[in-house]
Amino acid sequence: MGKSKDYDAELLELQVLLVETQAWTIQEGRKTLIVFEGRDAAGKDGAIKRITEFASPRQTRVVALPKPTDRELTQWYFQRYVAHLPADGETVLFNRSWYNRAGVESVMGFCKPEQYAQFLKDAPRFERTLVDDGVTLIKFWLDISKEEQARRLAERVQDPLKRFKVSALDAEAQIRWDAYSVARDRMLEETDSRGAPWTVVATDDKKSARLNIIRHILHTLGGPGAKRKPDSDVVFHPARAKGRLAP
C-alpha cells in the first residue's frame, strides 16, 4: 500500500512537470518526437497513457499506424510516417514506428532481406534529417524478460478489458523469442547515433519503468523538469546494455 501511494504521488509530480515542460516546448516552438519500440507486452501503451494523460490535446498526437495498404507498400518506406511528424510546438508519440521493419517484418518474413538491410542503412540517415531540422527525437526500446512477457500475454487473454491488446501474433512473440533478440541487438547496434540515440528501459517492473521513462523525457527536453534524471539501473544506453538486455 505504501509503495502504491509513493508511486501515485511521484507519478503526479512528474506529470505536473510534463505539463509545465510541454507548455515551455510550445512557447519555444520545439518539435518533439518520441518513438516507443519493444517486444509485445513490454508496456508501451501504459507508458504512453501516463505521458499524455494531462497533455495538451491540440499539440499532442499518438500515432499507432495499421499495416500498410497495397498502395503504401509501393511508396518510399518512410513516406507514410512523414505525414505524422511534429510541427513547431507539437509533441508526437509513435506507438511502434518505422522500426517495424527492423523487428516484426524481418522476423516474420513480411519484408525481403534486401529491404531489411536497406532499412538499417536508411534509418540513421532519415533520423539525421529530422534532427538537423530541429526535431528532438527520443527513441525508447522497452525491454522485458521472456517469463514476464509470457505472464502478461496470458493475463491479457483472461482480461475482457484488454480484448483489443490480444493479437494473432502474440504466440509468435514467445515462439520466435530468440529471433526477436537477434533482430533487437542488430537494430540497436546499427541505428544508434549521436543525434538519435537509443534508450533502453527495463520494464519487468511496470511502475518503475513508467516513472523513469518520464524522467528521461524531462531530462532530455530540458526546461522545467531538466533536473529529473532517470535511474541508471532502469534506463541506460545500449553501449552499457551488455548482460542487461533480456537474452
Secondary structure as UniProt FT lines:
FT   HELIX           2..28
FT   STRAND          31..38
FT   TURN            40..41
FT   HELIX           44..52
FT   TURN            53..54
FT   TURN            57..59
FT   STRAND          60..63
FT   TURN            70..71
FT   HELIX           72..74
FT   TURN            77..78
FT   HELIX           79..82
FT   TURN            83..84
FT   TURN            88..89
FT   STRAND          91..95
FT   HELIX           98..100
FT   HELIX           101..105
FT   HELIX           106..108
FT   HELIX           113..132
FT   TURN            133..134
FT   STRAND          135..143
FT   HELIX           146..158
FT   HELIX           160..165
FT   TURN            168..169
FT   HELIX           170..175
FT   HELIX           177..190
FT   STRAND          198..202
FT   HELIX           206..221
FT   HELIX           223..225
FT   TURN            226..227
FT   TURN            232..234
FT   STRAND          235..236
FT   HELIX           238..240
FT   TURN            242..244
//
